[in-house]
Amino acid sequence: MAKVHVIPHTHWDREWYFTQQDSDVLATYNFTKVIETLESQSSFSCYHLDGQSAIVEDYLKVMPHMRERMAKLVSDKRLFIGPWYTQTDTFNVAGESIIRNLKYGMHVAEQLGHSMTVGYLPDTFGHNAQMPTLFKGCGIDNIIFWRGIDYDQQVERSNFFWQSAGGDSILAYNLVHGYGAAKNIVAEPAHLDNKIFPMVEKIKALAGLNEVLIPSGGDQVNIDPNLPDTLAKATARSSTGDTYVISSMEEYVDYLRRNSSDFDTFKGEFKIPRYTRIHKTIGSVRYDIKKLNFDIEQFLLKKLEPITAIAKAHGITVHTELLDIAWKKIIECHAHDSMGGCNSDATNADIMHRLKQAEEICHGLYNLIVKDIASQVCSEGDVIVFNNRIKPYSGIVDIVVFSTFADIALEHNGQPIITEQVKRDTLDGGKVIEVTKDGEKEVAVPPYYRFELKAKLEEIPPLGYLTLSVNEATSMDTAQQGTAAVIENDKLALTLVNGELILTDKQSGRSISNLIQFENQADDGDSYDFSPLEGDMPIYSQPLSLLGSQCGELMQQMTLQSRILVPHDLEDRRQGDANSEIVFKLTFTLHHGEQSLQADIDTVNHVKDHRVRVLINSDINADSSISTLPFATIERPIAPVLFNADDNWRERFRECPVDIETTEGAVAITNTSCAEQNSKALVITGRGIKEYQILKTAHTNQYDQIALTLFKAVGFLGKDDLLWRPGRASGINNTVVHTPDAQLQQSMRFSFAIAMTENASHQVIRELETAYLNQPFSYQQQRLNSFENRLERFQVRFDEKPMAKQFSLLAIKEQLELSSVSHSFYDANAIVLRLFNPTEQAIELDMNQFNGFANATIVNYREQELADDKPVVAPNNTIDLQLSCAVASPFDKESC
């Protein structure tokens, strides 16, 4: 005898092969019916709106008069909403985005009366290993999920503890038969006997408990008013004496808490396609939205939020409501289908539009904030340089300057700054209209210059700024254009020899030959999965050719070209016709003092149905890969699937379990088995590149090559019987959905950095990541050019605020990394600082560092005070501080 908790719900894809607008129309009918049914039937105790709040906001925008009725049901815990804003992809968005998703989702739900305290992710394509830490940080101690589990390799029971690398454990419950197990359940004996009862028996066997859960719902389904009667009849018919009752996920999690004393513990990720498809190669689908999303995330985290914190610390008004709008717009795009890219072209256009709207909000708000700050501290022509790190910055900074002087010099506190001109353009001053007594008069404006500079700066204050003056000079150091086949700095040298690049570490003597090559392969898959064309072989790029170089003391750069002759589409592949050319422009940059080689790849794609990867050689024989997760790294074994007569993966898996993996940003390989004095690693840090694989090269017979997938181009949302995914098409499988936009016939840029290091520890990887992504940025107070920034030409009157020429909001002396510094939801004069620990030891944070703030409180991700917490940060974990700034008086010191 068992109690069966039947969970009535709808799984509401906000967009997919249909658009959000389609979803909104359907929701007006379905959600209204849910409210009416719950109000009229006391026996229908509760219903779940898929664990996400965005769909509730969508509904109430159309039906605002239903708000009070909905809020009553939410407050009474009869209608469950939240905790997500949208049900996130957990691999292809930033960890900060996942936290903000929960934070906004729970806030919206609580405003309506209650946020469901269940980490519900019924359809996400796999789950990263740090989800327990992300949930725990938001006060959620559990997860109910479906995809990615393997009961043979990972856990024996469907209920267990899931522990993160950050040391947090949460209760986990796996939906054995998915979220649609009891969809459209009816009281017909054949349906109960042949479907429902056998499924429940399997769930009971895997749970080993007296109470189990089975969901009753499905994609976009409406509420079934007959469910209470159906469950009563199921109870009466059960031969095992099981009781079927309408229940909530919160109620079942409470039961798990009370009966969890002997639960096993699992540590790791859920990404195995054993029972369900998890679409392992979805990280390279629709690169356009993934790259734009990455750029906006980085702009928010590395630029807009830090300068917002600096502004707020000085009492400058920042309308953070705009920040909230920007975050919510990109989070709307983070649902598994949306950011996964497995959507229709119409839906993808909506996603791109929302992302571009968010981008414009971010850049516009940034422009006004930085202009306000500069107006307080800069004289005309001065440059303000911001440091977005929690340690002082010394190194090379990119600066754009406008001047009427043909040659310029930068100074800080009267001392000259080492500066190198990269580019100088002469700009037409145009004409301005002056209104005179005789009418309008056109007045010519003299031409002026736009300079792109590299400046060597010392000790830019952490989370702060310094100011530089711009003066006329008699001459300037300039990076020289040429055709040199070698570039170098004090650490690395890159040489082109016979069409191949050689990267040399000048300090260790390590050298990597044939550093980069491109691979092209047919893609017979769809928007969910890459799948090879049977019989097709990869095509590799031709030798590199030199286009030019630019060499200076602060920066050296080499520009190359690579070509591949390939078939135009699948039909040409089958015919063996290589009639289209892919051209890549490669730009490699070395800055003085930096240990990474920066690479930018530009291409225009005219080819269809193919995958493009860049292959990066190493001097390491690896047996595993290391990649980044939110606040942690994960080591994955190299376990390729071989396609031969003895291969039986199709008998055990729903799709090919190939070792193509996803990273939050960085990938590394290392020879950890070697003696410590001979240890070495190769670390790649990308900008929005999510997918990689470690390959064996033929000439070494070793796994020594990192393949980064740049993009895949396909023309269908779903296809049947793929080589790597047998059976039905994923998604909607009875209609062919053509997606010509997913062929990515457009120009694209791909960027990453390569570093040779002694090891691939978490700390080393994060230091390289910070060096590459957290670059200082600048703004010039000037009237010459009004189009460099989005809102520059509009007049805004700023209130005067006493501000110093140099400032630091805070500095952290411990070996912690900055995740974010954001505005507070609940205190207009506070900021929220999130730090994480990339070392192997717990770190105690010295709270005396925050004495300059009016108050420093340890909080969770939702800004709820953790009164008993000590300021100790475990490895791979975080600490949040709500810092209140005393804004009533002028700042005369280097912190709040």
N, C-alpha and C positions, 0 to 999 in steps of 0.2 A: 504494500500500500504506500502510495506516495502522493504528496501534494504537488500538483502541476500548476505553476504560475504562468498563466497565459497572458501575454503582454500585447494588448491591442495598440496598433501603431500604424502610421504611414511612413514609408521611406520616401522622402521628398527631395528628389534631385531638383535643385533650383534651376538648373539648366543642363542640357545634355545634347541629344539630337534635336531637341526643341529649345526654344529660347526662354529667358526669364519672363518675358512678356506672356508667352504661352502658359508658363507656370502660374503667373499671377492670375490669369483668367480662371484657370482650373481651381486655384486655391479659394477664390471667392465663393465657389459652390461647395467644395469639399470641406473647408475649414468652418464655414457657416453651419454645415450639416453636423459637424462634430460638436459645435457649441450647442446647437439645438437638441441633439440627442442626449448629451450629458445633462442638460437642464431638465429634460422631460423624463429621463429614465434613471431613477436612483439606483437601480440594479446594475447599471453600467458605471462602475465605480470610478474608472479613470481611463485616460487615453494619452498617447505619447505623440508629440509632433516632431519626431525624428531628432531630438537633441540639438536643435540649432535655432537661434533666435532671429536670424536674418529673414527667414520665411515668415515669421510673425510680424516683423516690421513691414515687410512687403504687403502682407494682408491688411494690416491696419492703415496703411497709406491709402488703400482702395476703400476700406470699410472702417473709417475712424469711429463710426457710431457703435461698433461692436467692441470697442476697447474695454468698457466697464464690464460687460458680460464676460469677456474673455478673462479679464483680471480676476474676477470673482472665482472662476474655475481654477485658475492658476494658484491663487492664494489658498484655496481649499484643497490643493494637491489632487485635483481630479483631472486637470489638464497639465501635462508636463512639457516644459519648454527648457531650452538651454541644455548643457552649459556652453556649447559652442556657439559662435556667431555663424560660421559655416563649418560643415564637417570636413576638416582639413585633410589634405595630402600631408603625410608625415615625413616624406623624403625630399620633395622638390621645392620646399619653401624654407625660409630661415627659422631657426629655433625661436627667435624673438617673435616672428610672425605667429607661431603656434601659441605662444604665451599671450600675445595681444588678442588672438582669436578667442581664447577662453575668457580673457578679461572683459572684452566687449560683450561677448555672448552672455556671460553671467550677469553683467551689469544690466543689460537690456531685460533679461528674464526677471531679475529681482525687482526692477521697476514695475513689473506687472504682478509681483507678489511672491515669486519663488523661482529659483533656478535649480533644475534637477541636479542632484549631487552624484551623478553617475557619469563616468568617462565613457560615453557611448560612441563607438565608431564602428557601425555595422557593415560598411562597404568600402572602407579605405583600402587601397592596394598595398597592404603591408604596413608594418608599424616599427618605427625606429626604436632602438634599444634604450633611449633616454626618456621614453614616454612616462615611465613612473615618476621621474624627477619633475617633468613638466606638469603632470597632474598634481603631484604632492604640493608643488609650489603654489597651486591655486586652491589648495584645501580639499582636493578630491583624492580619496584613498582607494580608487577602484577603476576598473575598465571592463566593459562588455564589448567584445569584438568578434569578428568572424574570420577574416582572411589571414593567411600566412603561416598557420600553425601546422606542425607535423607531430602526431602522437607517437610515432616510432622513434624520432630523433630528439624531441624536445621535452615533452611532458607526457605523463600517462593519464592524467585526469583533465577534465574540462574546467576544473576550478583549482586554482593554485595561487601562489604569490609570485609576482613578477618584480624582479629587482633590477634596478638600473646600474650603470657604471658609477653613477653618483651616490650609490648606497641606499637609495630610497626603494621601499617595497610597497606595492599596492596589491589588493585583491584583484584577481583576473578571472573572468568567466568567458569561455569560448562558446559562441553560438554554433553548435555542431552542424546543424543543417542550414545555417544562414538566417538572415532576418526574415525570410519569407517562408519559413518552415510550415506554419499553419495558416498561410494565406488562404482566404476564402474558405475557411473551415465551415463545414455544414454537418448537420446531424444525421446524414444518411449512413446507414450501417456499413455499406461497402467503403465509403470514404473514411470512416473512422477505423474500420478493421484493417484496411489495406494500406492506409497512409499514416494517419495520425498516431494510432497506437504503436505500430512498429518504430516510428521515429522516436516516440517518447521512451520506448524500451532501450533504444540505443543511447539516448541522452542519459537515462538513468544509469546505464552500465558505465558510461564514461565519467559521470559525476560521482557515483558512489555515495550519494546522499539521499535523504528521505524527501527532499524537496528539490524540484528541478524547474527550469525555465524554458518556455517555448514561445517564440514571438508569433503573433498573428497579424500579419500585414504584408505589405509589398510596395512596389514602386507606384507612387501617386494614387494608391487605393483610397477609397472613401470608407468611412466608418460603417460597420455592419450592426444595425440596431438589434439584430437577432442573436448576437453573440452570447448574451447571458443565458438565453434559452438553449442554445446549441451546447454550451458547456454543461448545463444541467443534464442534458441527454447523454453527453459523453461520459459524465460521471456515472450515470445509471448503467451505461452499457459496458464500462470498463471491467474486464474479466479479472484484473489484478486489484480491483478495489481502489484505484486512483481517483483522487478528487481534483476536478478541473475548475479553477477559479480565475476570474479576472483579477489581475494583480499589477503592481507597478515594479519597475526596475529598482527603484529605491527600496521597496519592501523586500525584494529578493536579495539585494546586496546586504541588507540588515541581517537576513538569515545566514548569508555566507560569513559575515563577521562573527556571528555567534557560534559557528561550527567550523572554524578555520584552524583549529589547534594542530591538526595533523596534515595540513596542506603542504605539498612540496613547494620548492622555490626554483624558479627558472630565471636565468640571467642571459640576456641577449636580445636579438631582434626576431620579429616574425615576418619572414620574407620567403617562405618556401611554398612553391605552387603544388602542394601535395593534393589537397582536396578542392581547392579553388584556384582560379587564375589570379595572379597578383601582378601580371604585366611587368616583368622585370626590366624591360627595355623602354618603358614609357618616359624615362628621363630625357630622351632625345627627341620626342615628338613635339612638333610645333615650337621649335626653338624661339620663334618670335615672341611668344608670350612669356616663356621662361626667362629669357634674357631681359626683357623690359621689366618684368617683376623683380628680378634680382637687382637691376639698376635702381629701381625705386626703393626697395628695401635698404640698399646701401646708402642712398641719399638721405633717407629718413634717419637712419641709425648713425651715420658717420658725419653728416653735415647739419641737417635741419634740427634734430633734437639737441645736439651739443650747443649750437648757437642760441637755441631757445632757452636752454638752461642758463647760459651766460647772460642773456638779456633779462630773464626773470630775476636773476641775482641782483641786477641793478635797478629793479623796479620798472623796467621797460615793459609796456603792455604788449603781450603776445596773445593773439586770439587763437588759443589752442584748440578751440572748436574746429578749426580748419585742419589741424593735425589729426583730430579724431576722424574727420570726414575722409582724409587721405588714407589713413590706416584702414578704415572700414571698406573703402572702395577696393583696395588691393586684397583684403581678406575675403571680400565677396568673390574674388577670382581664385581662391585657394582650395575650394572644394575639390574632391578627388577627380571628378570628371573634368572640371574646369581647368585647373592647373595641370592635370595630367595631359590635357590636349586631346582627349578622346571625345570630341564634340563636333557638331556641325559647323560649317563655315559661317553661318549666320550667328551662331553662339560665339564662335571665336572672334568675330567682328565686335560683338558686344563686350567680350572680355578685353580686347585691345582698346576699345573706347573707354572703358572704365579705368584701365591702367593709365591711359594717356591723360584722362581727367585728373587722376591722382597725381601724376607727374607734374601737370601744370599747376595744380594747387601747391605742391611741394616747392617748385621752383619760384612761383610767385611769392609765397610766404617767406621763403629764404631770402629773396631779393629785398623785401621790405625790412626784415629783421636786421640783416647785415648792413643795409644802408643806414638804418637807425643807429646801430652801434658805431659805424664809421663816422656818422655825422657828429657824434659826441667826442670822438678821440682823434680824428684826423683833420689836418689842414688840407686845403685843395691840392690834389695830386698825390697825397700820401697813400700808402698801401698798408692795410691791416692784414696780418697773417695769423690764421687760427690753427691751433694744435688740438686735434680731437682725441688725443691719447691721455692716459692718466700718469704718464711719465714725461719729463721734459724731452723735447725733440731736437736733435742736432742732425743736420743732413741737408739734402738737396730738396728745394721746393720749387714747384712750377708757379710762375707769376706772370700775369698779363698786365701790361701797363700801356696807357695811352698818353702821348706827349706830343707837344709841338717841337720838341728837341729831336734832332736827328740821331744823337747819341746821348745816352743817359747813364747815370750811376745811382745805385741804391746806398743809403746810409741808415744805420741804426744808432741812435744816441750820438750822432756826429761821427761815428766810425764807419769806414767804407765796408761794403759787403761784397764778397767775391761773387761776381755775376757773369753769366755767359749768355750771349744772345743766340737763340735758336732760330728765330724768324723775325723779320721786320717787314710790315706792310705799310704802304702809304695809302691813306684813306682820303677820299674826297670829302671835304667839309660840308659840301652841299650849300643850300641856301636857307635862310630863315626869313620869315615874314614879319616885318615891322609895320605897325599901324601909325601913320603920321596924319597930320591935319589935312593932307592931300589924298589920303586913302592908304591902301596897303602898298608896301614897297618891298621888293625882293633884295636881300642883302647877301652877298656871297660870303661864305665862311672859309677861311684858309684851310688848306689840307693839313693833316696831322698824321702821326704814326701810331701803329699798333705793334707792340713788342711782345714776343713770347720769350720768356727768360727762364734760365735755371739759376737759382740763387743758393749759395751755401750759407745756411743760418745755424747759429749756435743757441742752444738752450731756449727754444720757444716754450713758454710756460705751459704746464699740463692743463688740459681743459681750459685753455685761455688763449691769449693773443699777445702780440707785440706789433709795433707800428714802424714803418720804414718811410723815409723821405725819398723823393725822386728828384734828382738834380741833373742839370745839363753836364755833359762830359765832352771831352775833346775826342775820345775814341772809346770803343768797346771791345772786349774779348768776344769773339764770335766762333761758334762751332763751324768748322770748315767743311764744305761740301767736297766730295771726292769719290774715288772708286777703290778705296782701300778694301782688301779682302780679309781684313782682321780688325776687330774692335776689342778694346780691353779697358778694365779699370784696375784698381789695386788688388782685386781678388780673383777675377775671372778673365779669360780670353776666349773669344769666339773667332774661329778661322774657317774660311771657305777654301777647300782644297778639292779640285776636280769635281765640283758640283755637290760636295758633301760638307756638312758642317762638323767641326770638331770643337767641343767645349772643354776647356781645361781649367782646373782649379789651380791657381798659381801658388797657393800656399801648401796644399797637400800633394800636388803633382798628379792628382787623378785626372783622367781624360776620357771623354766619351766620343766615339767616332760615329759618323752618320747619325747625328743627333736627331734629326727630324725627317719624317717621310709621310706622305699621305696615302691612305688606302681608300679605294672606292669599291663598293660591292652592291649588287642588286638587292633591293628590298621588295620581297613578294608579300610583305605583311600589310598591316593596316595601322590606324591611329592608336591602337592599343599595343601592338607588338611588332618588333622587327622579326622578319623571317626570311631566310635565304631562299633564293631561287634554286631549285634542284639542278645540280650540275654546274652552277655558276662559280667562277673563281675570282678572288679579289684582284683588282688592278691597282698597280702602285705608280706613284708619281715619278716623273723623269728627274734627272739631276737638277739641282738648283742653279739659277743664273743670277748674277749680281746686277742689281739695278743702280745701286749707289750707296754712299756712306756719308756720315756726318760725324766729325771727330772734334772733340773739345776736351778741356781738362775736367769738366764736371759731368759731361755726358758724351757717350759715343753710341752711334746707331748705324745699323746695317740694314739695307732694304734688298730683298731678294724676290725672285719669282719662281713658282713651281707650276707645272702643267701636268694634266692627266687627260689622255684621250680615252673616252668611254662611250658606251651605247647611250642613246638618248632616252630610251624607256625600256620597259620589260620586253616588248616585242622585238626591239633591236637586240636586246640581250640574248633572246632565244635564237635570233638569226646570226648572232656573232658580229654585228655591225657596230664598230666603234667609230662613231661619226660626230661626236660632240666633244668639245674641249672644256675642261674645268681649269680655270686659272686662279692661282692663289698668290696674293701679295703678302709677303712676310716681312714684318718690321721687328728687329731685335734691338733692345736698348739696354745699355749698361750705365748705371749711375755710380759716380765715385762713392766708395764706402759701403755699397750695398752688395750682398752676397747672392742675389738672385738675378738671373737673366730674364728680362721681361720680353714676352712675345705677343705680337698682335697679328692676326691673320684676317685678311679681307678677301672676300670672294663674292661673285655674283652667280647664283645658281640658275642654270637654264635646263638642267637635266631632271628627269622625273624617275620616281620609283627606285631610289638608291639611298645608301648610307655612306657618309663621309666621316672618316676618323683620321686623326693625326697620331702617328706612332712616334713615341719618344723613347729612344734607346737609353740604356743605362750600363753601368759596369758592375751590376749586382745580379746574382742568381737568387731569386726570391722564391719562397714557398707560400707566401701570404701577402696580402695587401693591407694597408692601413689607410683609413679615410676618416674624415671628421663627421661628427654628429653634434647636435646641440650640447655644448659644454664638455664634450668628450671625444674620444676616437674609438674606432672599432677595428679589430683585426679580423680579416676574413681569409680562410684558406683558399688557395688556388685549386679549384676542383672542376676542370673542364669536362663537359659531356662529349664523348667521342661518338660520332655517327658511324656505326658499323653494324654488321649483321647480328652481333651479340648484344647490341645496346637495347635494353628493354625499358627505357625511361617512360615510354608511352603507357606502359602498364601501371605505373605508379604515380605519375604526375599529370596535372591538367595542362601544363605547358612545359617547354624544355627548361630544366633547372640549370641553365648555363650560368657561368660565373661572370656575367656582366652585372656590375654593381652600381649603386648610387652613392654619391657623396654630397655632403652639405657644401663642400667647397674645395677641400684639399685631399690629395692622394699621395701616398708614399710607399716605397718598398725599401727594405733594409736586409742586410745579411746578419741577422741576429744570432745565427748559429756560429759565427766566426769569433775568434778571440777578440777581446775588447779592444786591444790596441790596433786591430785591423778592421774595426767596425766602420761601416759607411752606409749612407742612405741617399736616396734621391727623393725630393719632395716637390710636388707640383701643386701650385695654388691657382685656382681658376676664378674667373669672373662669370658666374652663371653657367658653367659647364658642369653637368650633373652626372654624367654616365662614363664609366671607365671599365677596362678589362686588362688583366695582366697576360701578356702573350709570350709564347716560346718562339725565339728566333731560330731560323734554320741553321745559320752558320755557327751558332754557339750551342744549340740544343739546350738552352737554359731559358727559364722564365725571367727575362731581363728587359722586357719592353712594356711600357705603359701606353695603352690605346685609349685616347680620349675621343668619345663620340662628339663630333661637332654638330651634326644634324642628321636626321633621316627625313626623306621626302616620300610621301605616299598620297594616294588619291581616293581612299575609301575609309569610312568610319569603321566598318567591320567586314571581314571576309571569312568564308568557310575554309576548313581543311588546310590550314597553313602547315608548312613543314615543321615548324617549331611549336605549333599550337593546333593539334588535331581537333576535328569536330566542328561544332557550330561556330558561327561568327560571334565575337563578343558583342555585348550591347544589344541593340535591336537587330535580330537575326533573320527577320522575314522580309526585310526591305533593304535594298541596296542604297546606301547614303553616300553619294559622291562628295568628296572634299577636295576640290582642286586647289583651294588655298593652302591645304596641308602639304602640297608639293613644294612650298616655299620658293617660288620663282621670284627671287628678290636678292638684294645685296645684304650681306651679313658680315659681322665682325666677331671674332673670337679672341679672347685674351687670357693669358695665364703667365705664371712665373715659374722658373726652374731653378732649383737650388741643390747643390751637392753638400751634404752635411755629414757629420760623424755618426748621427743616430736619427731616428724618427720618433723621438719621444713626443708626448703630447705638448710639452712646453716648447720644444723646438718648432713644431709645426705651427703653434699659435703665434710664436714670435715672428715667423716668416709671414704668416697670414696678416698680422698687424702691420708689418713693414710694407706689404704690398697693397692692402686695402685701406688702411687708415692713414691716408696721405694728408698732410697739412694743406690748407686751401687759403686763398687770398681774395681780397676785394680792394679796388682802388676808389677812393673818393675823388671823382672827377666829373667835369661837365662837357668834355669833348665828345664823348660817345654815349648815346642813349639807347643802344640796341644790343649791347653785349649781354645784358640780363633782361628778363621778360618784362618787368614793370619799371625799368629805369627811366623811361621818358615821362612817366606820370608824376605829378607833383604831390607829395605827401608832407604834411607839416608834423614834425616830430617834437615832442616835449623835450626840453633840455634836461639831461641827467649828468651829474658830475661823475666822470669816469676817467680812470688813469690811462696813460699811454700804453701801459703793460699790465696784464692781469692774469691771475690763475684762480679758477673756481675751486679746485681741489687737486691734491696730488696723493697718490697711493704708493707707499714705499714697499709694500709686500709684493711677492711674485704672483700677483693676481692679474687677470685680464678684464678689460671692460667689455661688457655685453651691450649695455645701453645706459643712457642717462636721459630720462623722459620726464614729461610733466606729470604732476599728480592729478588723479581723477577727483580728489576730494579736498585738496588744499591748494588754493590759487597761488600761494607763496612758497610752495614746496616743489622739489624735484625728487625723482626716484632713481637711485643709483643701483645698477645691478652689476656685480662682479662675479667672476668664476675662477676656479682654481685648476690650472692645467698641470700642476706638479703632482708628485706621487705621495706627498705628505699633507696632512691637515695644516691649515694656516690660520692662526689667530690674528684677526684684524685689530689693529690699534685704533680704538675709538677716539683717542685724543687728536687724531688727524682731522676730526670734524668739529673741533672746538669753536671754529669760526662761524659755524651755523647756529642759529637760534635753538635748534633741536635736531637730534639725530636718532632715529628710531629704527630698530630692526623690524622689518615687515616681511610678509610673504608676497607673492607676485600680485596679489589683489590689494596690497597695501593694508592688510590686516596686521595689527601689531602682534609680534611674537615676544611677549613680555618676558618669558623665562629663557629665551634663547641667549646663548653666549655667542660672541662674534667669531665663531670658528667655522671655517669653510672647508668641507671635506673635498678630497680630490674629485674632479669631474662634477662638482656641484657649485652652487651659487650662494650668494648672500645679497639681500636687498636692503637698502637703507632709504628711508624717507627723510630728506634733509630740508628743514624749514629755513628759509633765508630771511634775515632781518633786513627788510627793504625800506624801512622808514628813514634811514640815515644814509648819507653818501658812503661809497666804498672807498676806503683809504688803505686797504690792505689786500693781500693777494689771496683772499678767500672770502666766502660769505660770512 
